[in-house]
């Protein structure tokens, strides 16, 4: 590179290729056609609204599922903190009563 001639920045030249402006996919001089990006704001706004709507719907679904899980957890706490004097059988039906002193009491009721 010691013997190579220095060219200004606006000249398309390299040691390997020499002058190669005709091989570029874009204009390389001041007189070339300007590259102007398309206006995509309307498309962008439309897609933003669709994305916001989608994520809001997903958020609402998750929030509803969360509320159901919270309610199940509360019922689970009530049932497992109740006093009972028998071995519960999964799948059987039991009634939960509130005693006058405020304690929960589970009783076994046979349905015939």
Backbone bond lengths (Angstrom), bond angles and torsions (degrees), N, CA, C in turn:
res aa  C-N    CA-C-N  psi(-1)  N-CA   C-N-CA  omega(-1)  CA-C   N-CA-C  phi
1 X - - - 1.439 - - 1.529 110.35 -
2 X 1.288 115.74 -8.16 1.458 119.30 179.15 1.522 111.43 -61.41
3 X 1.340 117.41 -40.77 1.455 121.60 -176.69 1.523 113.52 -89.47
4 X 1.365 117.10 -8.12 1.461 118.95 -176.38 1.518 110.97 -74.94
5 X 1.311 114.02 146.77 1.449 121.02 -178.96 1.522 108.81 -81.70
6 X 1.307 120.32 138.81 1.457 124.55 178.45 1.519 108.77 -84.02
7 X 1.335 114.86 132.77 1.470 120.94 178.78 1.518 108.98 -114.46
8 X 1.322 117.27 152.25 1.473 119.55 177.33 1.534 110.38 -65.10
9 X 1.321 115.85 161.77 1.469 121.46 -176.61 1.526 113.25 -61.68
10 X 1.330 117.84 -27.86 1.466 118.96 -177.26 1.530 113.76 -81.94
11 X 1.309 119.00 -0.17 1.464 122.77 177.96 1.523 108.27 -96.61
12 X 1.360 115.13 127.95 1.461 120.09 -178.77 1.519 108.32 -85.85
13 X 1.319 114.90 101.01 1.460 120.29 -176.58 1.521 109.34 -151.14
14 X 1.326 116.43 142.31 1.459 121.29 171.87 1.524 108.03 -142.44
15 X 1.313 116.66 162.44 1.459 120.20 -179.09 1.519 110.99 -66.72
16 X 1.316 117.25 -35.02 1.469 121.42 -178.53 1.531 111.93 -73.21
17 X 1.322 116.76 -47.22 1.468 120.99 -171.89 1.518 113.89 -100.25
18 X 1.297 117.62 -17.79 1.461 119.65 -175.11 1.518 108.96 75.99
19 X 1.357 117.59 -142.17 1.461 122.06 176.33 1.525 108.33 -83.57
20 X 1.332 118.00 125.97 1.463 119.47 -177.56 1.535 113.63 -142.93
21 X 1.323 120.32 41.14 1.471 120.24 -179.82 1.527 113.08 -66.52
22 X 1.322 118.73 -27.61 1.474 120.11 -178.67 1.525 111.79 -72.83
23 X 1.321 118.53 -15.53 1.461 121.23 -179.45 1.525 112.78 -90.71
24 X 1.315 116.92 -5.11 1.461 120.75 179.14 1.529 110.59 -80.64
25 X 1.335 116.09 149.13 1.466 121.24 179.30 1.532 111.93 -83.94
26 X 1.302 116.95 -0.79 1.460 121.78 -178.01 1.525 109.13 -137.74
27 X 1.302 115.74 163.26 1.464 120.59 179.44 1.520 110.42 -70.81
28 X 1.335 116.11 142.24 1.464 119.39 -175.44 1.530 113.78 -116.91
29 X 1.341 117.47 6.02 1.453 117.74 179.41 1.529 110.35 -129.25
30 X 1.293 115.75 174.07 1.467 121.54 -175.57 1.525 111.79 -63.47
31 X 1.304 118.42 -31.76 1.457 121.97 -177.99 1.522 113.62 -83.80
32 X 1.311 118.67 -0.52 1.472 121.69 -178.49 1.530 110.41 -72.35
33 X 1.309 114.87 158.23 1.463 120.51 177.83 1.523 109.41 -61.05
34 X 1.326 116.17 136.44 1.462 121.08 -178.26 1.530 109.89 -72.53
35 X 1.290 115.82 142.22 1.464 120.99 175.55 1.519 106.87 -92.82
36 X 1.321 116.05 111.09 1.460 122.04 -177.68 1.528 108.28 -114.31
37 X 1.313 117.93 120.18 1.466 119.61 179.37 1.528 110.99 -67.16
38 X 1.322 115.52 147.95 1.454 120.53 179.19 1.517 109.87 -71.29
39 X 1.328 115.04 154.33 1.460 120.65 176.74 1.526 108.04 -80.62
40 X 1.306 116.38 110.06 1.464 121.16 -177.43 1.529 111.52 -111.74
41 X 1.320 117.27 13.81 1.462 120.26 -175.55 1.528 112.50 -63.21
42 X 1.334 118.68 -39.00 1.474 119.81 -179.87 1.531 110.35 -67.99
43 X 1.314 117.66 -41.86 1.462 121.51 177.34 1.532 110.05 -63.91
44 X 1.317 115.42 -42.88 1.462 121.15 -178.85 1.534 110.37 -63.50
45 X 1.319 116.96 -45.24 1.468 120.78 179.58 1.522 111.40 -62.70
46 X 1.322 116.66 -40.43 1.473 120.91 178.68 1.526 110.39 -62.01
47 X 1.319 116.51 -45.68 1.470 120.71 -179.47 1.527 111.63 -67.71
48 X 1.322 117.00 -35.47 1.461 120.62 176.93 1.521 110.21 -63.35
49 X 1.321 117.32 -43.68 1.466 120.75 178.90 1.527 111.18 -63.22
50 X 1.331 116.71 -42.04 1.469 119.99 178.33 1.524 111.01 -64.14
51 X 1.317 116.91 -43.48 1.467 120.86 -179.92 1.526 110.48 -64.45
52 X 1.334 117.01 -44.19 1.456 120.35 178.55 1.520 111.10 -60.85
53 X 1.318 116.62 -41.84 1.463 120.97 178.95 1.520 110.42 -63.29
54 X 1.319 117.96 -44.15 1.461 122.91 -179.83 1.526 110.58 -61.17
55 X 1.337 116.54 -48.65 1.457 119.69 -177.03 1.533 112.06 -71.08
56 X 1.322 117.47 -31.36 1.471 120.09 175.51 1.517 109.96 -65.39
57 X 1.331 117.00 -41.89 1.465 121.53 178.29 1.529 110.13 -62.52
58 X 1.337 116.84 -45.91 1.463 121.05 178.54 1.528 110.78 -61.73
59 X 1.331 117.03 -42.48 1.459 121.50 179.07 1.524 110.42 -61.57
60 X 1.328 117.47 -44.90 1.463 121.18 179.48 1.529 111.44 -62.47
61 X 1.339 117.15 -39.72 1.467 120.81 177.19 1.524 110.85 -63.00
62 X 1.325 116.68 -44.75 1.465 120.44 179.32 1.529 111.24 -65.47
63 X 1.329 116.74 -38.18 1.457 121.06 178.71 1.527 110.55 -63.93
64 X 1.330 116.92 -42.28 1.463 121.47 178.09 1.530 110.51 -63.91
65 X 1.309 117.00 -42.84 1.465 121.32 178.14 1.532 110.38 -63.71
66 X 1.324 116.79 -40.06 1.461 121.81 177.95 1.529 110.67 -61.88
67 X 1.333 117.01 -43.23 1.468 120.79 179.38 1.528 111.17 -63.78
68 X 1.340 116.86 -38.87 1.465 120.46 177.52 1.523 110.38 -64.71
69 X 1.332 117.10 -41.54 1.458 120.61 178.23 1.528 111.38 -63.94
70 X 1.327 116.74 -39.51 1.466 120.22 177.27 1.526 110.65 -62.18
71 X 1.330 116.64 -42.88 1.459 120.87 179.56 1.530 110.27 -64.34
72 X 1.328 117.64 -43.21 1.472 121.01 177.31 1.523 110.83 -60.96
73 X 1.334 116.46 -40.33 1.456 120.97 179.24 1.522 110.74 -63.22
74 X 1.327 117.41 -42.88 1.465 120.99 178.36 1.525 111.04 -61.24
75 X 1.338 116.99 -44.95 1.461 120.06 178.14 1.520 110.83 -64.79
76 X 1.311 116.33 -38.18 1.459 120.61 177.95 1.535 110.71 -61.42
77 X 1.347 116.71 -43.60 1.466 120.80 177.63 1.523 110.73 -61.84
78 X 1.323 117.05 -44.08 1.471 121.23 -179.40 1.521 110.33 -61.60
79 X 1.322 116.64 -47.62 1.470 120.87 -176.93 1.525 110.79 -64.80
80 X 1.324 118.13 -46.70 1.458 120.08 -175.74 1.521 113.72 -77.60
81 X 1.327 118.24 -15.79 1.460 119.60 176.15 1.534 111.54 -93.49
82 X 1.324 118.20 -3.74 1.467 121.99 179.79 1.529 110.18 -72.75
83 X 1.319 115.19 153.63 1.466 121.43 176.74 1.520 108.79 -87.83
84 X 1.318 116.26 133.30 1.462 120.76 174.60 1.521 108.77 -152.51
85 X 1.328 115.29 153.02 1.462 119.80 -173.97 1.525 111.39 -121.95
86 X 1.300 117.30 40.19 1.459 122.00 178.08 1.517 109.25 -149.11
87 X 1.313 116.43 166.90 1.460 122.53 178.34 1.535 108.15 -88.40
88 X 1.356 118.91 108.96 1.467 119.89 -179.39 1.528 111.43 -67.95
89 X 1.319 115.55 142.82 1.463 122.37 177.86 1.528 107.14 -106.35
90 X 1.328 117.57 123.09 1.473 119.69 179.83 1.527 111.24 -59.10
91 X 1.316 116.10 135.44 1.459 121.67 178.36 1.513 113.16 94.63
92 X 1.349 118.09 -14.89 1.467 121.31 177.75 1.521 109.65 -80.48
93 X 1.314 115.22 162.05 1.454 120.25 -178.80 1.522 109.16 -100.41
94 X 1.331 115.85 131.08 1.455 122.97 179.02 1.514 108.62 -129.33
95 X 1.322 116.06 155.51 1.461 121.12 176.63 1.509 108.88 -109.99
96 X 1.306 116.00 144.63 1.456 122.51 179.72 1.517 107.88 -114.61
97 X 1.335 116.16 123.10 1.459 121.57 -177.77 1.521 109.28 -116.11
98 X 1.292 116.16 152.02 1.458 122.40 175.15 1.521 107.08 -103.97
99 X 1.331 116.83 119.53 1.464 120.98 179.29 1.520 109.95 -73.94
100 X 1.317 114.96 166.67 1.462 120.10 -179.25 1.525 111.77 -64.65
101 X 1.319 117.08 -29.70 1.471 119.51 179.22 1.537 112.21 -80.71
102 X 1.334 118.32 -0.96 1.460 122.17 175.99 1.514 114.34 100.06
103 X 1.347 118.53 -8.23 1.457 121.42 178.93 1.519 110.91 -77.04
104 X 1.331 115.31 147.36 1.461 120.25 173.42 1.517 108.55 -84.46
105 X 1.310 116.64 143.10 1.462 120.93 179.53 1.522 107.50 -137.22
106 X 1.327 116.02 126.75 1.464 120.17 179.01 1.532 107.68 -101.01
107 X 1.307 115.36 133.89 1.478 118.10 177.51 1.500 109.47 -126.11
108 X 1.327 113.95 154.34 1.452 122.18 -178.92 1.511 108.11 -92.04
109 X 1.298 117.72 122.17 1.467 122.37 179.69 1.510 108.23 -120.26
110 X 1.319 116.51 123.79 1.459 120.99 178.45 1.518 107.48 -89.40
111 X 1.308 115.76 123.83 1.468 120.69 178.02 1.505 108.82 -98.28
112 X 1.339 117.05 125.70 1.471 120.54 -178.74 1.511 110.62 -116.84
